[in-house]
Amino acid sequence: MRDSLIMRLLKKRFGEISVAITSQVENISLADLESLTEEVLDFQSLQDLESWLEDR
């Protein structure tokens, strides 16, 4: 539930999000979720999101 806003933002920006990425976002810490909410504004592609998630 806490991740629904970020998922809506990601879908609006990049279109359909894979199950794998959705699962990763759903399982990040609250601190990382807050960080992601800011970082998503700078992402230019889905690859940026994937790289960010890999660094976590």
PyMOL commands that set and color helices and strands:
alter all, ss='L'
color gray80, all
select helices_A, chain A and resi 4-14+19-26+30-39+46-54
alter helices_A, ss='H'
color red, helices_A
deselect
rebuild
show_as cartoon
